[in-house]
Amino acid sequence: MKARHKRLAIILGALASLAIAAGLILNALNSNIALFVTPSDVVAGKAPSGAAFRIGGLVKPGSLQRDGLTANFVVTDTAKEIPVAYTGILPDLFKEGKGVVAQGKLDPTGKFTATEVLAKHDENYMPPEAKHAVEQAHKAGTTLKQ
């Protein structure tokens, strides 16, 4: 075998190995992806069927019911509502009327069965020390000028 043929065989083997590795990586990433869907999109049928996805919105006030470790609540985007069932310990920030993101699957009855629940704090969160300093500055009338 000539040297040129050996180099060509090595290059083709390396390219084939690289293509196989890229395919395996993309397959692993695709199986771990979880799309974010709103309750309105779920009702409209835009949610992936049979695959895990994330649903986000507000926990409807008065909808939380606990039965041991199982929590049933309703997630709403103020337009549509989706019932959610979660078995496990809810996060400390989880409250009715507050934001939540739940990951899981939609069952055939239209109920979302969550495997993970994440509570969202509001976007205006400020550490207590900073909040106290701002309040004191407003009382003293010394605000930052731009």
Secondary structure, DSSP 4 states (H G I P E B T S, - for coil): --HHHHHHHHHHHHHHHHHHHHHHHHHHHHHH--EEE-HHHHHTT-SPTTS-EEEEEEEPTT--EEETTEEEEEEE-SS-EEEEEEESPPPTT--TTSEEEEEEEE-TTS-EEEEEEEE---TT---HHHHHHHHHHHHHT-----
